[in-house]
Every structure is written in structure tokens, then in C-alpha cells.
Amino acid sequence: MSLNVPSTLLEQAEAGEIRASDFLQCIKESLPYAWELVAQLAMRLQQGGAAFVDNQVPPPSEQARGQLLRLLASDSMRNAIEQHYGVKLAFQNCHRVALFPREALGEEYTEFITPRSQILNQSPELRDC
């Protein structure tokens, strides 16, 4: 299961509308490693003025890696995170998460998501991560 859904959030969903803040809190509590990693990257992006920031450090455990994969594999969670931080998420391998300012997607983003960049980011150590 991707998320530990509290009964109040399930009730909201059954009634037809979910508050974004409640959904984000559910993600934060269910996937703490992934949430913290993205939060730290978002802070770095806001502080630095770089075209993008990324993480190149593998997760500390398979559980952490699973959290990251679940967050990035879910369109609804990705969208909620992107809206919350005002970013566009991009992903390579099993841990290289990059955040780009949503309002300034330029050639760095375009290059990051190319097949060429994916191939250049491969290594034997990352083949089965």
C-alpha cells in the first residue's frame, strides 16, 4: 500500500472532495523519507537560484527507496507535490530526483528528460537499484 489513509481522509474521498492540505499531510506521514527529500530539495531550489536541484545520493534502505518510487510513480501524489512547492519533478534511475522551477522550465529541464541524459546517468551500480 502506498499510503496510510486515516479514516477522516477516506470519509472525505467518499463524500467526493479531498482537501489538498489533508492529502499532503497523508503523503508526509506515509512516505516520510520521500517527503523530506523533496522538501529539502525544494528549500535548496528556493535559496539558490539554480536552474534546478537534484539528489544523487541513493536512499539509505530499500524501504526508503520504495517510498521514493511510490511517490514518483503516482500521478496524483506527484501533482500534489508539484503544486505545493511550485516545481516540476523529474526522475532518473531509482533515486535521482530533480526539481525545476515550474514557471521557468527551460533547456536544463528539456535536457534532463531526454533519453540521452537517461543513458548517460546509467552505471553498473545502478542497474538493479
WOCORCOR-V318422 format. One record per residue. N is the residue number from 0. SS is DSSP state (H for helix, E for strand, C for the rest). OMEGA is omega in whole degrees, -180 to 180 (none if undefined). D_CENTER is the distance of its C-alpha to the mean C-alpha in whole Angstrom. Layout:
BEGIN
N:SS:OMEGA:D_CENTER, N:SS:OMEGA:D_CENTER
END
This chain:
BEGIN
0:C:-178:17, 1:C:-174:14, 2:C:170:15, 3:C:-172:18, 4:C:176:19, 5:C:-177:22, 6:H:180:25, 7:H:178:25, 8:H:176:21, 9:H:177:23, 10:H:177:26, 11:H:-179:24, 12:H:179:23, 13:H:178:26, 14:H:174:28, 15:C:-177:26, 16:C:178:23, 17:C:175:20, 18:C:-179:20, 19:H:-179:16, 20:H:178:17, 21:H:178:18, 22:H:178:15, 23:H:178:12, 24:H:178:15, 25:H:177:15, 26:H:-178:11, 27:H:-178:11, 28:H:-177:15, 29:H:-175:14, 30:C:-172:11, 31:H:179:12, 32:H:-179:11, 33:H:180:7, 34:H:-177:7, 35:H:178:10, 36:H:180:8, 37:H:179:6, 38:H:179:9, 39:H:178:11, 40:H:179:10, 41:H:178:10, 42:H:178:14, 43:H:-180:14, 44:H:-180:14, 45:H:-176:16, 46:H:-168:19, 47:H:-177:19, 48:C:178:20, 49:C:177:18, 50:C:175:17, 51:E:173:14, 52:E:180:12, 53:E:177:11, 54:C:178:11, 55:C:-180:13, 56:C:179:14, 57:C:177:14, 58:C:-176:13, 59:C:-178:16, 60:C:176:17, 61:H:177:16, 62:H:179:15, 63:H:178:13, 64:H:178:12, 65:H:178:12, 66:H:-179:10, 67:H:179:7, 68:H:179:8, 69:H:179:9, 70:H:-175:6, 71:H:179:5, 72:H:-178:9, 73:C:178:9, 74:H:-177:10, 75:H:179:11, 76:H:178:8, 77:H:-179:6, 78:H:179:9, 79:H:179:10, 80:H:-180:7, 81:H:179:8, 82:H:-178:12, 83:H:-177:11, 84:H:-179:11, 85:C:-176:12, 86:E:168:10, 87:E:178:9, 88:E:172:6, 89:E:-169:8, 90:E:174:8, 91:E:180:11, 92:C:-178:13, 93:C:-179:11, 94:C:-177:10, 95:E:178:10, 96:E:177:7, 97:E:176:8, 98:E:179:8, 99:E:176:11, 100:E:-175:14, 101:H:-176:14, 102:H:-177:17, 103:H:177:18, 104:C:-177:17, 105:C:-175:19, 106:H:176:20, 107:H:177:18, 108:H:-180:15, 109:H:179:18, 110:H:-178:19, 111:H:-175:15, 112:C:179:15, 113:C:172:18, 114:H:178:20, 115:H:180:22, 116:H:178:19, 117:H:-179:17, 118:H:-180:21, 119:H:-179:21, 120:C:-179:18, 121:C:174:20, 122:C:178:22, 123:H:-180:24, 124:H:-177:22, 125:H:-176:19, 126:C:-177:21, 127:C:-178:20, 128:C:none:17
END
